[in-house]
Amino acid sequence: MKYVMIIYGNKELWESIPAEEWQATAAAFDAFTTKHKESGELLGAFGVADAAQAKMVRTVAGAPVVTDGPYLESKEYLASWYLLDVDSEERALQIAAELPADQVEVWPILHEA
């Protein structure tokens, strides 16, 4: 079964991490990624750009219209996502508990296109 783990964040959160802690934080995420990629359970881990760099594509009168983001009515935005391929939901939740983040959403993937 495939699951996506999602981490949310914001600029204030990233800037609140003291410089001397940032290297240890990044190392903890790297260690997590390496461990689970080597096990074959982590298919990929992806960090996204700041929400201010997002674009919205809408179709208006049959033509695409591109506008600048962000578009969420929230302080937090999608920061990173991880794609898992595991035997069970229980295993996905175990892996999520190892991620060095305060909060992680775990969503089942229903199908692939």
Buried (B, 14 or more C-beta within 10 A) or exposed (E): EBBBBBBBBBEEEEEEEEEEEEEEBEEBBEEBBEEBEEEEBBEEBEEBEBBEEBEEEEEEEEEEEEEEBBEEEEEBBBBBBBBBEBEEEEBBBEBBEEBBBEEBEBEEEEEEE
